[in-house]
Amino acid sequence: MENSSEPVIFIVKKLNEVFGSKLTLVDFDEKTNIELLQILNNVLAEIDKKIKADVRDEPLVKMIEMLKMLKYFNNKAVPDMFEAGLKAEENKEIIYPILFWLLENLENHKKRAYVARFLYPVEIPAEYMQDSILAEKFRRYKELQQEFKRAHKAFEESRAKENSNKLQEIKADIIAFEDEKKQLQAKIEKLQKLNADTAEFEALLKATEALRLQQDDDARLSENANKQKIALRAAEERKFEATQRLEQLKVGSSTSSSIALLEQLDHQVQHLRQKVHRELPQQVHTKKVQINKLAQARAQPQRSQEDINEISKLCQELETKNKAQKATVDNAVKKRSKSDPKLATSRQHANMVSRKLKDKMRDIDRLEQEKNHILNDLDQRETAFAVQQQVLNASQPQQMTREQFKIFGAQLREKTKIYKTLKSQLADLRAEAVILHRTEHILTSQVHDADEFLAQLEHRRGIAGHRACREQLEKTAEDIAVVDQDKERTLEDISITVKKITQQLKEKKKQLAPQIQNLKEVRAIFQNFESEFLSKKAAYDKIAVGLDVERQQLEKDCNHAQDDALQEESRFHYLNCLIAMAQTTIQRVQDEDTWKSGQGRGLLPNFRCYEQLYQNKLNQQAAFADQLRKQRADIEQNQHISTQQRELFSSLKTLLDAKVASLSFNQRSIDSTHGGALPSTFQSFDGGQAFQVGNANVFQLGVSA
């Protein structure tokens, strides 16, 4: 495996990918121990931002804890002298494996670091667990960890499922786009072939493209305008509701009690609940149906201008045929009416009877509604009368007087008379409805034969369906007449309502006249107060402007003073750093003098001072350079011999390949002659000898007699 065989190359490659650096193997090899520790800290900070620090200032405890949390030590104890090994001069043997292990599975380590923030075990001594409160908190802590595990697992599963669904949707969209692209390419090729010889085709193409862009802009602007209109309508509705609510609150606060306000709020809550559970689901369902229809329409292939022209042409042809058939049917009906006048009379009579039947049915419905309304009113009045009677009986135990009984009897007789009159009218209407229904049935049976005859005649003349179309037109005309009547009644109602509103306005004006007069007086007082307020406000604004200018000047001076203080502080820290560096250099020089004089422990066990250490490194590099020069001289001296040797080996390899091919050919021929059995020894064509050793065939070159 490349990552295990060349870990340094892999580390350099991953560092360049993750941090965007331009490290080379030589640069990475020349890194000091502090720089390597900083690289390790940067990689750990890529996993967890909290670990980011300067290794020269921060201890290595956080990095070791991070590695322990990531299970670099496989849940074992941290080896002794691990921290000292990281700080040593030659720490590559420790840092390289860590970097390789971290960079090899960087994403998994990031996930582990995120999960460890919530699942890393907290070690609590056993003696502290005797506290009941602490034990309860620890148990709750464990429960939250388990809940986090379940939630994290569910999140990972949902994200994986969502990614798979998105991938399938993307694939489906790609396939649809590819199909649409093929269709568009085919249409483009067809148009190019048709317009290949057309003059000024490029100009027409540019004009068409500009027209399409303008149409797209118009469509977008119209869509935005519709959205703005919808938003405006919604805002106006909210404003109207808020205004109405404000008026209700004003009226209610002055006239209603707290119980009435609570009842009103309860009524509003019930209304909103009904709206949420009934009206809104229906609207949502309607919108979903519309969205599904639009999605189906969008999924269909787009219509080109040619398709639209063909459909328009077909519609015009069908309209022309329909008009011709209608004219033919009208002529046939006129001829039939002239030859058979009873048919037209029967049809007119049937239409008249059907209209009367509809009118009577409407009257019956209206009377039924009036009857129900009267019955409900009667029940309410009887209930109220019973309640009043109970109250009267409770307060006045004496019976009704004679005059009261006479009045009650007169009212009862009047109501009974009205009831009998309405009942007789309802019976007459029902009887007339039965007669009309029977008449309609008889006329329908009589007209059935005529309808069959007309249908056959229309079929023979090629105008089938003309009567149905004509009846539909007549029905439409009747419906229009009904609508006109409704409009007329509506206009009358509106005019009556307008008159009532005008009368109410006049009355309100009369009522409000004294209040308007008081309002004028109050406005005069208000104007006096407003003039005094404006004068005082102008004086206040002048003083406020002066104070504001003074405050801005003070803030500016404070900012300048703060900037000067920050600069001085920065220079102070800079000078302190220079002093520390100079002291470090002086201390290093003093240590060098001390070690050269033979005092102290020395720099390292093998090197007394820095001079010996660097002199040893220079000697090593000089010896390595001498060795490289010798190798180069040896290579240059033996270049001709090595080249010849390589050519000889190439020729030998070619010869051996030919012998192997020849041997394979002879073996196949021998297998065919000896029935597939290979002799233990045979001679090749060039004097070679092949013999069998165990289960292997051995071929020997250059066998002499």
C-alpha positions as CSV (number, residue, x, y, z in Angstrom):
1,M,0.0,0.0,0.0
2,E,1.3,3.4,-1.0
3,N,0.3,5.2,2.2
4,S,2.1,2.7,4.4
5,S,5.2,2.3,2.2
6,E,5.8,6.0,1.7
7,P,4.3,7.7,4.8
8,V,6.3,10.9,4.4
9,I,5.1,11.5,0.8
10,F,1.6,10.9,1.9
11,I,1.9,13.3,4.8
12,V,3.3,16.1,2.6
13,K,0.6,15.5,0.0
14,K,-2.3,15.6,2.5
15,L,-0.8,18.7,4.2
16,N,-0.7,20.5,0.8
17,E,-4.4,19.5,0.1
18,V,-5.8,20.4,3.5
19,F,-3.9,23.7,4.2
20,G,-3.1,24.7,0.7
21,S,0.7,24.9,1.4
22,K,3.4,24.2,-1.1
23,L,5.6,21.9,0.9
24,T,8.2,19.7,-0.7
25,L,9.8,16.6,0.8
26,V,13.1,18.5,1.3
27,D,11.3,21.4,3.1
28,F,9.4,19.0,5.3
29,D,12.5,17.1,6.2
30,E,14.3,20.3,7.2
31,K,11.5,21.3,9.7
32,T,12.7,21.7,13.3
33,N,11.1,20.0,16.2
34,I,9.1,23.2,17.1
35,E,7.9,23.5,13.5
36,L,6.8,19.9,13.5
37,L,4.9,20.3,16.7
38,Q,3.2,23.4,15.2
39,I,2.2,21.4,12.2
40,L,0.8,18.7,14.5
41,N,-1.1,21.3,16.4
42,N,-2.5,22.8,13.1
43,V,-3.7,19.3,12.1
44,L,-5.4,18.8,15.4
45,A,-6.9,22.3,15.2
46,E,-8.4,21.3,11.8
47,I,-10.2,18.5,13.7
48,D,-11.1,20.7,16.7
49,K,-10.8,24.5,16.6
50,K,-10.3,24.7,20.4
51,I,-6.9,23.0,20.3
52,K,-5.4,25.9,18.1
53,A,-2.5,27.4,20.0
54,D,1.2,28.4,19.7
55,V,3.3,25.4,20.9
56,R,6.0,27.7,22.1
57,D,3.7,29.3,24.6
58,E,1.2,26.5,25.4
59,P,2.1,23.1,27.0
60,L,1.5,19.9,25.2
61,V,-1.1,18.6,27.6
62,K,-4.0,19.6,25.4
63,M,-2.5,17.9,22.3
64,I,-1.9,14.7,24.3
65,E,-5.5,14.8,25.7
66,M,-6.8,15.3,22.2
67,L,-4.8,12.2,20.9
68,K,-6.1,10.2,23.8
69,M,-9.7,11.3,23.1
70,L,-9.2,10.2,19.4
71,K,-8.0,6.8,20.7
72,Y,-4.6,7.1,19.3
73,F,-3.2,5.0,22.2
74,N,-6.0,2.4,21.8
75,N,-7.5,3.1,25.2
76,K,-4.1,2.3,26.8
77,A,-2.2,4.6,29.2
78,V,0.0,7.2,27.6
79,P,3.6,5.8,27.3
80,D,6.2,7.2,29.7
81,M,8.4,10.0,28.3
82,F,5.9,10.6,25.5
83,E,5.7,14.4,26.2
84,A,9.5,14.5,26.6
85,G,9.9,12.7,23.3
86,L,7.7,15.3,21.6
87,K,9.9,18.1,23.0
88,A,13.2,16.3,22.1
89,E,15.5,17.5,19.2
90,E,14.9,14.4,17.1
91,N,11.1,13.9,17.5
92,K,10.4,12.8,13.9
93,E,10.0,9.1,14.9
94,I,7.1,10.1,17.2
95,I,5.4,12.9,15.2
96,Y,5.5,11.3,11.7
97,P,3.3,8.3,12.7
98,I,0.9,10.6,14.5
99,L,0.5,12.9,11.4
100,F,0.1,9.8,9.2
101,W,-2.6,8.4,11.4
102,L,-4.5,11.7,11.7
103,L,-4.3,12.6,8.0
104,E,-5.3,9.1,6.8
105,N,-8.8,9.4,8.2
106,L,-9.3,13.1,8.8
107,E,-13.1,13.2,8.3
108,N,-13.6,10.3,10.7
109,H,-11.5,12.0,13.3
110,K,-13.6,15.2,12.9
111,K,-16.7,13.3,13.5
112,R,-15.2,11.5,16.5
113,A,-14.1,14.9,17.9
114,Y,-17.6,16.3,17.5
115,V,-19.2,13.3,19.2
116,A,-16.6,13.2,22.0
117,R,-17.6,16.7,23.1
118,F,-20.9,15.1,24.3
119,L,-19.9,11.4,25.0
120,Y,-16.4,11.7,26.5
121,P,-16.6,10.0,29.9
122,V,-16.3,12.2,33.0
123,E,-14.3,10.5,35.7
124,I,-15.7,11.1,39.2
125,P,-14.2,9.6,42.3
126,A,-16.2,7.0,44.1
127,E,-16.4,8.9,47.4
128,Y,-18.2,11.8,45.7
129,M,-20.8,9.5,44.2
130,Q,-22.2,9.0,47.7
131,D,-23.9,12.4,47.4
132,S,-27.5,11.8,46.2
133,I,-27.7,15.1,44.3
134,L,-24.5,14.4,42.5
135,A,-25.5,10.8,41.8
136,E,-28.8,12.0,40.3
137,K,-27.0,14.5,38.1
138,F,-24.6,11.9,36.9
139,R,-27.5,9.5,36.1
140,R,-29.2,12.3,34.2
141,Y,-25.9,13.0,32.4
142,K,-25.8,9.3,31.3
143,E,-29.4,9.5,30.1
144,L,-28.6,12.6,28.0
145,Q,-25.6,10.8,26.5
146,Q,-27.9,7.9,25.4
147,E,-30.4,10.3,24.0
148,F,-27.7,12.1,22.1
149,K,-26.5,8.8,20.7
150,R,-30.0,8.0,19.4
151,A,-30.5,11.4,18.0
152,H,-27.2,11.4,16.3
153,K,-27.8,8.0,14.8
154,A,-31.2,9.1,13.5
155,F,-29.7,12.2,12.1
156,E,-27.0,10.2,10.2
157,E,-29.6,7.8,8.8
158,S,-31.9,10.7,7.7
159,R,-29.0,12.5,6.1
160,A,-27.9,9.4,4.3
161,K,-31.5,8.8,3.1
162,E,-31.8,12.4,2.1
163,N,-28.6,12.3,0.1
164,S,-29.7,9.1,-1.7
165,N,-33.1,10.7,-2.5
166,K,-31.4,13.9,-3.7
167,L,-29.1,11.7,-5.9
168,Q,-32.1,9.9,-7.4
169,E,-33.8,13.3,-8.0
170,I,-30.7,14.7,-9.6
171,K,-30.4,11.6,-11.9
172,A,-34.0,11.9,-12.9
173,D,-33.6,15.6,-13.6
174,I,-30.4,14.9,-15.6
175,I,-32.3,12.3,-17.7
176,A,-35.2,14.8,-18.3
177,F,-32.8,17.6,-19.2
178,E,-30.9,15.3,-21.6
179,D,-34.2,14.3,-23.3
180,E,-35.2,18.0,-23.6
181,K,-31.7,18.8,-24.9
182,K,-32.1,16.2,-27.6
183,Q,-35.5,17.5,-28.6
184,L,-34.2,21.1,-28.7
185,Q,-31.2,20.0,-30.8
186,A,-33.4,18.2,-33.2
187,K,-35.7,21.3,-33.5
188,I,-32.7,23.5,-34.0
189,E,-31.3,21.3,-36.7
190,K,-34.7,21.2,-38.4
191,L,-35.0,25.0,-38.3
192,Q,-31.4,25.5,-39.5
193,K,-32.1,23.2,-42.5
194,L,-35.4,25.1,-43.3
195,N,-33.7,28.5,-43.0
196,A,-30.4,27.7,-44.6
197,D,-31.2,29.6,-47.8
198,T,-33.1,32.4,-46.1
199,A,-31.6,35.8,-46.5
200,E,-30.8,37.8,-43.4
201,F,-31.3,34.8,-41.2
202,E,-28.8,36.0,-38.6
203,A,-30.6,39.3,-38.2
204,L,-33.9,37.5,-37.8
205,L,-32.3,35.2,-35.2
206,K,-31.0,38.1,-33.2
207,A,-34.3,39.8,-33.3
208,T,-36.1,36.7,-32.2
209,E,-33.6,36.2,-29.4
210,A,-34.2,39.9,-28.3
211,L,-37.9,39.3,-28.5
212,R,-37.7,36.2,-26.3
213,L,-35.6,38.0,-23.7
214,Q,-38.1,40.8,-23.7
215,Q,-40.9,38.3,-23.3
216,D,-39.1,36.7,-20.4
217,D,-38.6,40.1,-18.8
218,D,-42.3,40.9,-19.3
219,A,-43.3,37.6,-17.8
220,R,-41.1,38.1,-14.8
221,L,-42.4,41.7,-14.3
222,S,-46.0,40.5,-14.6
223,E,-45.3,37.8,-12.1
224,N,-43.7,40.3,-9.7
225,A,-46.7,42.6,-10.2
226,N,-49.1,39.7,-9.4
227,K,-47.0,38.9,-6.2
228,Q,-47.1,42.6,-5.2
229,K,-50.9,42.7,-5.8
230,I,-51.4,39.6,-3.7
231,A,-49.2,41.1,-1.0
232,L,-51.1,44.4,-1.2
233,R,-54.4,42.6,-1.0
234,A,-53.2,40.6,2.0
235,A,-51.9,43.8,3.7
236,E,-55.2,45.5,3.1
237,E,-57.1,42.6,4.6
238,R,-54.9,42.6,7.6
239,K,-55.3,46.4,7.9
240,F,-59.1,46.0,7.7
241,E,-59.1,43.3,10.3
242,A,-56.9,45.3,12.6
243,T,-59.1,48.4,12.1
244,Q,-62.2,46.4,12.8
245,R,-60.6,44.8,15.8
246,L,-59.5,48.2,17.1
247,E,-63.0,49.6,16.7
248,Q,-64.4,46.6,18.5
249,L,-61.9,47.0,21.3
250,K,-62.8,50.7,21.6
251,V,-66.5,50.0,21.7
252,G,-66.0,47.0,24.0
253,S,-63.8,48.8,26.4
254,S,-66.3,51.6,27.0
255,T,-69.5,49.5,27.0
256,S,-68.7,45.9,27.7
257,S,-67.7,44.2,31.0
258,S,-64.8,41.8,31.5
259,I,-67.1,38.8,31.2
260,A,-68.4,40.1,27.8
261,L,-64.8,40.6,26.6
262,L,-63.9,37.1,27.6
263,E,-67.0,35.7,25.8
264,Q,-66.1,37.7,22.7
265,L,-62.5,36.4,22.8
266,D,-63.8,32.9,23.3
267,H,-66.1,33.4,20.2
268,Q,-63.1,34.6,18.2
269,V,-61.0,31.6,19.3
270,Q,-63.8,29.2,18.3
271,H,-64.1,31.0,14.9
272,L,-60.3,30.8,14.3
273,R,-60.3,27.1,15.4
274,Q,-63.1,26.4,13.0
275,K,-61.2,28.2,10.3
276,V,-58.0,26.2,11.0
277,H,-59.7,22.8,11.1
278,R,-62.2,23.3,8.2
279,E,-61.4,26.2,5.8
280,L,-57.6,26.1,5.8
281,P,-57.3,22.3,5.1
282,Q,-59.7,22.7,2.2
283,Q,-57.7,25.6,0.9
284,V,-54.5,23.6,1.3
285,H,-56.0,20.6,-0.5
286,T,-57.1,22.9,-3.3
287,K,-53.7,24.4,-3.6
288,K,-52.1,21.0,-3.6
289,V,-54.4,19.8,-6.4
290,Q,-53.5,22.9,-8.4
291,I,-49.8,22.3,-7.7
292,N,-50.1,18.7,-8.9
293,K,-51.8,19.8,-12.1
294,L,-49.2,22.4,-12.7
295,A,-46.4,19.8,-12.0
296,Q,-48.0,17.4,-14.5
297,A,-48.3,20.2,-17.1
298,R,-44.7,21.2,-16.5
299,A,-43.6,17.5,-16.9
300,Q,-45.2,17.4,-20.3
301,P,-43.0,18.4,-23.3
302,Q,-43.2,22.0,-24.2
303,R,-45.4,23.1,-27.2
304,S,-43.6,24.7,-30.0
305,Q,-45.0,27.5,-32.1
306,E,-45.7,25.0,-34.9
307,D,-47.8,22.9,-32.5
308,I,-49.8,25.9,-31.4
309,N,-50.4,27.0,-35.0
310,E,-51.6,23.5,-35.9
311,I,-54.0,23.4,-32.9
312,S,-55.3,26.9,-33.8
313,K,-55.9,25.8,-37.4
314,L,-57.7,22.7,-36.2
315,C,-59.9,24.8,-33.9
316,Q,-60.8,27.1,-36.7
317,E,-61.7,24.2,-39.0
318,L,-63.9,22.7,-36.3
319,E,-65.7,26.0,-35.7
320,T,-66.3,26.4,-39.5
321,K,-67.8,22.9,-39.6
322,N,-69.9,23.6,-36.5
323,K,-71.3,26.8,-38.1
324,A,-72.1,24.9,-41.3
325,Q,-73.9,22.1,-39.4
326,K,-75.8,24.6,-37.3
327,A,-77.0,26.4,-40.4
328,T,-78.0,23.1,-42.0
329,V,-79.9,22.1,-38.8
330,D,-81.7,25.4,-38.7
331,N,-82.8,25.1,-42.2
332,A,-84.0,21.5,-41.6
333,V,-85.9,22.6,-38.5
334,K,-87.6,25.5,-40.3
335,K,-88.6,23.1,-43.1
336,R,-89.9,20.6,-40.6
337,S,-91.8,23.3,-38.7
338,K,-93.4,24.5,-41.9
339,S,-94.4,20.9,-43.0
340,D,-95.4,19.8,-39.4
341,P,-96.6,22.8,-37.3
342,K,-97.7,20.5,-34.4
343,L,-94.1,19.7,-33.7
344,A,-93.1,23.4,-33.1
345,T,-96.3,23.8,-31.0
346,S,-95.5,20.7,-28.9
347,R,-91.9,21.9,-28.3
348,Q,-93.1,25.3,-27.3
349,H,-95.7,23.8,-25.0
350,A,-93.1,21.4,-23.5
351,N,-90.7,24.3,-22.9
352,M,-93.4,26.4,-21.3
353,V,-94.5,23.5,-19.0
354,S,-90.8,22.8,-18.0
355,R,-90.4,26.5,-17.1
356,K,-93.6,26.5,-15.1
357,L,-92.5,23.4,-13.3
358,K,-89.2,25.0,-12.4
359,D,-90.9,28.1,-11.2
360,K,-93.3,26.1,-9.1
361,M,-90.5,24.0,-7.6
362,R,-88.7,27.2,-6.7
363,D,-92.0,28.5,-5.1
364,I,-92.3,25.2,-3.2
365,D,-88.8,25.5,-1.9
366,R,-89.4,29.1,-0.9
367,L,-92.6,28.2,0.9
368,E,-90.9,25.3,2.6
369,Q,-88.2,27.7,3.9
370,E,-90.9,30.1,5.1
371,K,-92.8,27.3,6.8
372,N,-89.6,26.1,8.6
373,H,-88.9,29.7,9.6
374,I,-92.5,30.2,10.9
375,L,-92.3,26.9,12.8
376,N,-89.0,27.8,14.4
377,D,-90.4,31.2,15.3
378,L,-93.5,29.5,16.7
379,D,-91.4,27.2,18.8
380,Q,-89.3,30.1,20.1
381,R,-92.5,32.1,21.0
382,E,-94.0,29.1,22.7
383,T,-90.9,28.6,24.7
384,A,-90.8,32.2,25.7
385,F,-94.5,32.1,26.5
386,A,-94.0,29.1,28.7
387,V,-91.1,30.8,30.5
388,Q,-93.2,33.9,31.0
389,Q,-96.1,31.9,32.2
390,Q,-93.9,30.1,34.8
391,V,-92.6,33.5,36.0
392,L,-96.2,34.8,36.2
393,N,-97.3,31.7,38.0
394,A,-94.4,32.1,40.4
395,S,-95.0,35.8,41.1
396,Q,-98.8,35.9,40.7
397,P,-100.5,32.6,41.5
398,Q,-103.9,33.9,40.4
399,Q,-105.3,32.8,37.0
400,M,-105.6,34.9,33.7
401,T,-108.3,37.6,33.8
402,R,-111.2,37.6,31.4
403,E,-109.9,40.5,29.3
404,Q,-106.5,38.8,29.0
405,F,-108.2,35.5,28.0
406,K,-110.2,37.3,25.3
407,I,-107.1,38.9,23.9
408,F,-105.2,35.6,24.0
409,G,-108.1,33.8,22.2
410,A,-108.3,36.5,19.5
411,Q,-104.5,36.2,18.9
412,L,-104.8,32.4,18.8
413,R,-107.7,32.5,16.3
414,E,-105.8,34.9,14.1
415,K,-102.7,32.7,14.0
416,T,-104.8,29.6,13.4
417,K,-106.5,31.3,10.5
418,I,-103.1,32.3,9.0
419,Y,-101.9,28.7,9.6
420,K,-104.9,27.2,7.8
421,T,-104.5,29.7,4.9
422,L,-100.9,28.8,4.4
423,K,-101.6,25.1,4.8
424,S,-104.3,25.3,2.1
425,Q,-101.9,27.2,-0.2
426,L,-99.3,24.6,0.3
427,A,-101.7,21.8,-0.5
428,D,-102.9,23.6,-3.7
429,L,-99.2,24.1,-4.7
430,R,-98.5,20.4,-4.1
431,A,-101.5,19.3,-6.1
432,E,-100.6,21.7,-8.9
433,A,-97.0,20.3,-8.8
434,V,-98.4,16.8,-9.1
435,I,-100.5,17.8,-12.1
436,L,-97.6,19.6,-13.7
437,H,-95.3,16.6,-13.2
438,R,-97.9,14.3,-14.7
439,T,-98.4,16.7,-17.7
440,E,-94.6,16.9,-18.2
441,H,-94.4,13.1,-18.2
442,I,-97.2,12.8,-20.8
443,L,-95.7,15.5,-23.0
444,T,-92.3,13.9,-22.7
445,S,-93.7,10.6,-23.8
446,Q,-95.5,12.3,-26.7
447,V,-92.3,14.2,-27.7
448,H,-90.1,11.1,-27.5
449,D,-91.2,9.9,-31.0
450,A,-90.6,13.3,-32.5
451,D,-87.2,13.5,-30.9
452,E,-86.3,10.1,-32.4
453,F,-87.5,11.3,-35.8
454,L,-85.5,14.5,-35.6
455,A,-82.4,12.6,-34.4
456,Q,-82.7,10.2,-37.4
457,L,-83.2,13.2,-39.7
458,E,-80.2,15.0,-38.3
459,H,-78.1,11.9,-38.7
460,R,-79.2,11.5,-42.4
461,R,-78.4,15.1,-43.1
462,G,-75.0,14.9,-41.3
463,I,-75.9,17.4,-38.6
464,A,-76.2,15.1,-35.6
465,G,-76.3,16.9,-32.2
466,H,-77.8,20.2,-33.5
467,R,-80.9,20.0,-31.3
468,A,-78.8,19.5,-28.2
469,C,-76.7,22.4,-29.2
470,R,-79.8,24.6,-29.7
471,E,-81.3,23.5,-26.4
472,Q,-78.1,24.3,-24.7
473,L,-78.2,27.8,-26.3
474,E,-81.8,28.3,-25.2
475,K,-80.9,27.1,-21.7
476,T,-78.0,29.5,-21.7
477,A,-80.3,32.3,-22.7
478,E,-82.7,31.4,-19.9
479,D,-79.9,31.3,-17.4
480,I,-78.8,34.7,-18.7
481,A,-82.3,36.1,-18.2
482,V,-82.4,34.7,-14.6
483,V,-79.0,36.2,-13.9
484,D,-80.2,39.5,-15.3
485,Q,-83.2,39.3,-13.0
486,D,-81.0,38.6,-10.1
487,K,-78.8,41.5,-11.1
488,E,-81.9,43.7,-11.2
489,R,-83.0,42.6,-7.8
490,T,-79.4,43.1,-6.5
491,L,-79.3,46.6,-7.9
492,E,-82.6,47.4,-6.3
493,D,-81.4,46.1,-2.9
494,I,-78.2,48.1,-3.3
495,S,-80.1,51.2,-4.0
496,I,-82.3,50.6,-1.0
497,T,-79.3,50.0,1.1
498,V,-77.6,53.2,-0.2
499,K,-80.7,55.2,0.7
500,K,-80.7,53.7,4.2
501,I,-77.0,54.4,4.6
502,T,-77.6,58.0,3.4
503,Q,-80.4,58.5,5.9
504,Q,-78.3,57.0,8.7
505,L,-75.4,59.4,7.7
506,K,-77.7,62.4,7.9
507,E,-78.9,61.3,11.3
508,K,-75.4,60.7,12.5
509,K,-74.4,64.1,11.3
510,K,-77.2,65.7,13.3
511,Q,-76.1,63.7,16.4
512,L,-72.4,64.6,15.9
513,A,-73.0,68.3,15.3
514,P,-72.4,69.3,19.0
515,Q,-69.4,67.1,19.2
516,I,-67.9,68.7,16.0
517,Q,-68.4,72.1,17.6
518,N,-66.6,70.9,20.7
519,L,-63.9,69.5,18.5
520,K,-63.3,72.8,16.8
521,E,-62.8,74.5,20.2
522,V,-60.4,71.7,21.3
523,R,-58.5,72.1,18.0
524,A,-58.0,75.8,18.8
525,I,-56.7,75.0,22.2
526,F,-54.5,72.3,20.6
527,Q,-53.0,74.8,18.1
528,N,-52.0,77.1,21.0
529,F,-50.3,74.2,22.8
530,E,-48.7,73.1,19.5
531,S,-47.2,76.5,18.9
532,E,-45.8,76.6,22.4
533,F,-44.4,73.1,22.0
534,L,-42.7,73.9,18.7
535,S,-41.0,77.0,20.1
536,K,-39.7,75.0,23.1
537,K,-38.7,72.2,20.8
538,A,-36.7,74.6,18.7
539,A,-34.8,75.8,21.7
540,Y,-34.2,72.3,22.8
541,D,-32.9,71.3,19.4
542,K,-30.4,74.2,19.5
543,I,-29.1,73.2,22.9
544,A,-29.0,69.5,21.9
545,V,-27.0,70.3,18.7
546,G,-24.4,72.2,20.7
547,L,-24.1,69.4,23.3
548,D,-23.9,66.8,20.5
549,V,-21.0,68.7,18.8
550,E,-19.2,68.9,22.1
551,R,-19.8,65.2,22.8
552,Q,-18.5,64.3,19.3
553,Q,-15.3,66.4,19.9
554,L,-14.8,64.6,23.3
555,E,-15.3,61.2,21.7
556,K,-12.8,62.1,19.0
557,D,-10.2,63.2,21.6
558,C,-10.8,60.0,23.5
559,N,-10.3,57.9,20.4
560,H,-7.0,59.7,19.7
561,A,-5.9,59.1,23.2
562,Q,-6.9,55.4,23.1
563,D,-5.1,55.0,19.8
564,D,-1.9,56.5,21.3
565,A,-2.2,54.2,24.3
566,L,-2.6,51.2,22.1
567,Q,0.4,52.1,20.0
568,E,2.5,52.6,23.1
569,E,1.3,49.3,24.5
570,S,2.2,47.6,21.2
571,R,5.6,49.1,21.2
572,F,6.1,48.1,24.9
573,H,5.3,44.4,24.0
574,Y,7.5,44.6,21.0
575,L,10.5,45.9,23.0
576,N,9.9,43.3,25.6
577,C,10.0,40.6,23.0
578,L,13.3,42.1,21.6
579,I,14.7,42.1,25.1
580,A,13.7,38.5,25.7
581,M,15.3,37.4,22.4
582,A,18.4,39.3,23.3
583,Q,18.5,37.8,26.7
584,T,18.0,34.3,25.2
585,T,20.9,35.0,22.8
586,I,23.2,36.3,25.6
587,Q,22.3,33.3,27.8
588,R,23.1,31.0,24.9
589,V,26.4,32.7,24.4
590,Q,27.2,32.5,28.1
591,D,26.2,28.8,28.2
592,E,28.5,28.2,25.2
593,D,31.4,29.9,27.0
594,T,30.7,27.9,30.2
595,W,30.5,24.6,28.3
596,K,33.7,25.4,26.4
597,S,35.6,26.0,29.6
598,G,34.6,22.6,30.9
599,Q,31.9,23.7,33.4
600,G,28.3,22.6,33.6
601,R,26.6,19.5,32.3
602,G,27.1,20.3,28.6
603,L,24.6,20.6,25.7
604,L,24.1,16.9,25.0
605,P,25.8,13.6,26.2
606,N,27.8,13.4,22.9
607,F,28.4,17.1,22.3
608,R,29.8,19.5,24.9
609,C,28.7,22.7,23.2
610,Y,26.9,24.0,20.1
611,E,30.3,24.4,18.3
612,Q,30.9,20.6,18.5
613,L,27.3,19.8,17.5
614,Y,27.4,22.0,14.4
615,Q,31.0,20.9,13.6
616,N,29.8,17.3,13.7
617,K,26.9,18.1,11.4
618,L,29.3,19.9,9.0
619,N,31.6,16.9,9.0
620,Q,28.7,14.5,8.3
621,Q,27.5,16.6,5.4
622,A,31.1,16.8,4.0
623,A,31.5,13.0,4.3
624,F,28.2,12.6,2.6
625,A,29.2,15.0,-0.2
626,D,32.5,13.1,-0.7
627,Q,30.6,9.8,-0.9
628,L,28.3,11.3,-3.5
629,R,31.2,12.6,-5.6
630,K,32.8,9.2,-5.5
631,Q,29.6,7.5,-6.7
632,R,29.4,10.1,-9.5
633,A,33.0,9.4,-10.6
634,D,32.4,5.7,-10.4
635,I,29.2,6.0,-12.5
636,E,31.0,8.2,-15.1
637,Q,34.0,5.8,-15.3
638,N,31.8,2.6,-15.7
639,Q,29.2,4.1,-18.0
640,H,30.5,2.5,-21.2
641,I,30.9,-0.9,-19.6
642,S,27.5,-0.7,-18.0
643,T,25.9,0.2,-21.3
644,Q,27.4,-2.7,-23.1
645,Q,26.4,-5.0,-20.3
646,R,22.8,-3.8,-20.5
647,E,22.8,-4.4,-24.3
648,L,24.1,-7.9,-23.7
649,F,21.5,-8.7,-21.2
650,S,18.8,-7.3,-23.5
651,S,20.0,-9.6,-26.3
652,L,20.2,-12.5,-23.9
653,K,16.6,-11.8,-22.8
654,T,15.5,-11.7,-26.4
655,L,17.2,-15.1,-27.1
656,L,15.7,-16.6,-24.0
657,D,12.2,-15.4,-25.0
658,A,12.7,-17.1,-28.4
659,K,13.9,-20.3,-26.8
660,V,10.9,-20.3,-24.5
661,A,8.5,-19.8,-27.4
662,S,10.3,-22.6,-29.3
663,L,10.1,-24.9,-26.4
664,S,6.4,-24.2,-26.0
665,F,5.8,-25.1,-29.6
666,N,7.8,-28.3,-29.3
667,Q,5.9,-29.2,-26.2
668,R,2.6,-28.8,-27.9
669,S,3.7,-31.0,-30.8
670,I,5.0,-33.7,-28.5
671,D,1.7,-33.6,-26.5
672,S,-0.1,-34.2,-29.7
673,T,2.1,-37.2,-30.7
674,H,2.4,-38.9,-27.2
675,G,-1.2,-38.4,-26.3
676,G,-0.6,-35.5,-23.9
677,A,2.2,-37.2,-21.9
678,L,5.5,-35.4,-21.8
679,P,8.7,-37.6,-21.8
680,S,11.0,-37.1,-18.9
681,T,13.9,-36.0,-21.2
682,F,14.0,-34.7,-24.8
683,Q,16.4,-32.7,-27.0
684,S,15.5,-29.2,-28.2
685,F,16.2,-28.0,-31.7
686,D,19.4,-26.2,-30.8
687,G,21.0,-28.8,-28.6
688,G,19.3,-27.9,-25.4
689,Q,17.9,-30.6,-23.1
690,A,14.7,-30.5,-21.2
691,F,14.0,-32.9,-18.3
692,Q,11.4,-33.3,-15.6
693,V,12.2,-32.7,-12.0
694,G,9.2,-33.6,-9.8
695,N,6.2,-31.7,-11.2
696,A,8.4,-29.1,-13.0
697,N,9.8,-29.1,-16.5
698,V,13.4,-27.9,-16.5
699,F,15.2,-26.6,-19.7
700,Q,19.0,-26.6,-19.8
701,L,20.9,-24.4,-22.4
702,G,24.2,-25.2,-24.0
703,V,24.4,-29.0,-23.2
704,S,27.7,-30.4,-24.6
705,A,28.3,-33.9,-25.7
